[in-house]
Amino acid sequence: MTDVVRKEEEGEEEYNWGVKMEIRVLSNNKDEGKLSFIMKDTTPSFANTLRRVIAEEVPVMAIEDVEFRKNNSILYDEIIAHRLGLIPLTTDLKSYNLPEKCKCNGEGCARCQLKLTLKATKGSGIIYASEIKSKDTAVKPVYPKIPIVKLLKGQSLEFEATAVLGNGKVHAKWSPCLAYYKHKPIIEIGNVKNPEEVVEKTQGNIFEIKNGKLEVIEDNLFKYDLAGIVEEVSNGEVKVKYDKDIIFYMESWGQLSCKEILNHALKIFDETFDEFNDLIKEAK
């Protein structure tokens, strides 16, 4: 992948096209759905564009419409429908299309929408997301223990919901993950006279004391962003600077893995540039 390197000379920007970006994975916790990596030879503008594509363009499944057959619970239909829309659903991007890109032109077919049902008449108790029945086993609630409503004796809930693919730029329920970035921190430690206080103020996440001296916990340096307060606490003996390298973080909501989200985001990135290139050629 290529990016632009900018150099300021006499008030003008100098562009160097064709610089190869280097990426190094810091951590990849598949169980928690978290991924972090360092991006070298790039710019914040590229990192922010990638962040926006991930959060706003990568599609995932979510409930869009709900038809209630029965609901005499304490919650109104609208409140339950809102809760249902925010339940993350596992997503199969190979089997479904965005409604606007489907051959049915968004009218509704098996390739762009999925029916889910729930029928709870057991009287009292909490109704969980696990009780939602999906016609596609590949698409179901990510977290089965999400509560929907508590039914008292004699109350019941029955509905049919329609799930579709969507984008985070339309509604947050279609956002696949949290994505953010920061510059790589560089910490310079001088003659710190109160190392215990520095460790305490940073909650023991970034610094530790070895042989009476303050040292950085290298493994945690990229995980936390508490170092900014140490300059004041250490009376200026600890300096916090930032490298040009960018650390990118992803935390999936569970609909897709971080790897799937990132790969699809890069695919959208390339398609967008191809479309832009075609428009430029047509304009000539």
N, C-alpha and C positions, 0 to 999 in steps of 0.2 A: 504494500500500500504506500502511496506517496502523499506528501504534504508540502506545505510552504514554510520555509524558514525566512523570517524577517530580520533585517539588520538596519538599524537606523544610522544613516550617514548624512550629516549636514541637513537634518530635518526631513530627509527623504527615505522612503522604505525601499530596500533592495530585496528582490524576490529570487529565491533559488529553487527552481522547480526540480522534481525528481529525486528528492531526498527520501531514502528508504527508512520507514519507521521501524523501530525495534520495540518488541513487546515481551515483557517477562512476567510470568504469573507469580504472584506473591502467595496467594492462598486460594484453594478451590474446595470449599466445604459443600459437597453435594447434599448431605443430610439436612443442613440448615439453609440450603439454597443461596449461598453467598460466594461471590467471586471477586477477587481484587487482583489488579495487575498494574505494572509500571509501563508507561508509554514514553519512549525516548524519541528525540528528534521530531517533535510535533509542537502544536500551539494550543493554547486554551480555547481558541475558536473552534478547532477541530474537535477537541474533547467535548465542548458544549454542544456542538452539532450532533455528535454521536449520542450524547445523553438525551437530547430531545427526540432523536429518531427512536431510541430505545423506549422511552416513556410514552411517546405520543403516536408512533406509527406502527409498532409491532402489534399485530392483532391477537386478541385472546377471546375466549368464549365467556359470555355473561348473560344472565336472564334479562330479557328486554320487555316481554309482555307476560302478564299473569291473568288468567281467567279463573275467578273464584266460583266454585260450585257451592261450597258451604263455608261459613266463617261466623261463628257466634262467640269467638274468643274476646278477650278484653281489648285487643288491638284492632284498629280499623284496617280495611283492605289495603289502603294506601301505605300504611306503615309496614305491614308485612311484605308488600310488594317491594318496597325500598330495601328492606333487609335481604330479601331474596336476590335482588340485583347486585348486592355487594358480597355475596358468597362466591369466592373464587372457584372456578370450574377448571378441571384439567382440560387441556386443549390439544386437539389433533389438527395441525395446520395442513396436513396432506389430504384430509378428508372433507374439509369445509372451505367455502369461499366467502369472502366479504359479500354481503347482499348486493351491493352496487356493482360488483364484478362477476356476479353469478349469471349463468345463461338464462335464468328465469327473470332477470332484471329486477331482482329484489321482491318479487311477488310471493316467494316462499316455496322452497322445495327441500328435498332431503340433503342437498349439497350446500345449503346456506342456513339451515335452521334445524333445531333439535327440540323435541318435546320432552318435558320432564313433568312428572306427576307426584302428588302427595295426597294420601288419604289417611287422616288420623281421627279416629272416633273412640279412642280408648278411655276417654273421660278425663282423668287428671294426670298431670305430668308434663315434663318439658319435651317439646318436639324439637328434635335435632336435624341438622342437615343430612345426616346419614339416612333419614327416612324418605328422602327424595329419590324417586325411581327414574332412572334415565333409560331411554330407548337405545342409547349407545353406551356400552360399558367403558369406552375410552374417554367419555366425558361425564364426570361426576364431581361432587364437591371435594375440594382439596382437603378440607378440614372437617371430618364427620361430626365433631363435637360442637360445631357452631350452633347455638340455640336460636330457634326461630320464634317460638312463642310458648307460653305455659298454658296448658288447657286445664280448666277446673272441671269438676264433675258435671257431666251433661253437655259440655262444650265439644265442638268438633271443628276440624279444618280440612278442606278438600279443595284442590286447585289443579289446573294444568298450566304449566309455564312454557314459554318459548325462549330458547337461548340462541343467540347469534354471535358471529364474530364482530368485533368493533375495535375502534382505535381510542387510545387514551386522550387524544385531543378533542374527542367528542364528549367523553365522560370518564371520570376517574375509575369506574368499575371495569373499564377495558384496558387499564394500564397494567402491564405485566410485572413491573418491578420498581424498586427504588434505585435510581442511578445518580451518582454524584462523583465529584473528583476534587483533588487538591494538589498543590505542588508538593514535591518531595521535601520533607523538612530536614534541615541540617542544624544540629545542636552543638554549640561550642561551650565547653564547661571550663570556667576559670577557677579562682580560689573561693569556693563556696564555703562560707562559715556556718551556714545553717542547713546542712543537707537533710536533716530529719524533717524540717518544716517544708522543704521543697517536695520531698517524697509524699508527705501528708497532703499538701495542697493539690498534688496531681494524682491523688488516690492510689499511689503505688503502681500506677499503670505504665509510666514512662521511665521513671528513675528508680534506682536502687543504691544502697550503700555497700561498698566493698572496701575493706581495709580503711574505713573511716572517710572514704572519698565518694563523691556522688558520681554515678555512672549511668549511662543510658541502657535501658533494656532493649536491645536491637530488635528482638523479635516482635515487640509491641509498638515500636516507633511508628509503624505504618497504620496501626489499628486505631490509635487514639489521637485526638487533636486538642490535648489539654496543655500542650507545652507553652502556649502563648502567655500564660500567667506567671511563668517561672522567672521572667526577666525582672518583674517587680518584686517577687518574693525573695529572689536571690540577690537583690540590690545590684542588678546589672551584671552579675558574675556569670550568668547563663545567657547566652545569646541564641536566639532562634532565627535562622535564616531559611530561605527556600531555594531549592534547585530548580532548574528549568524542566526537569523530568516531572511528569504528571502521574499521580496515582489515581486509578479509576476503580470505583467500587460499585458492585451490583448486589442487590438483595431481592430475590424473586419472591413473589406472592404465592408461588406454587403452581400456577397454571402451566408454565413452561420452565425448563431448567435454564440456568444462566447461559449455558452454552447454546441452547436453542434460540434464546432471545438474542444473543450477540450475533450469531450466524445469520438470523433473519434480518436483523438491523443492518448488517453489512450488505446483504442482498438488496434491501430497499435503498440503501445509500448508493450502490452501483446503478440501480435502475433509475434513480432520480438524476444522477449525473448523465446517464445515457440519454434520458429525455431532454435534459438541458442542452446537451451537445447537439441533438437533432434539431432543436428549436433554433440554435445558433446558426446551423447550416442552412435552415430554411430562410433565415433572415438575411443571409448574404445575397 
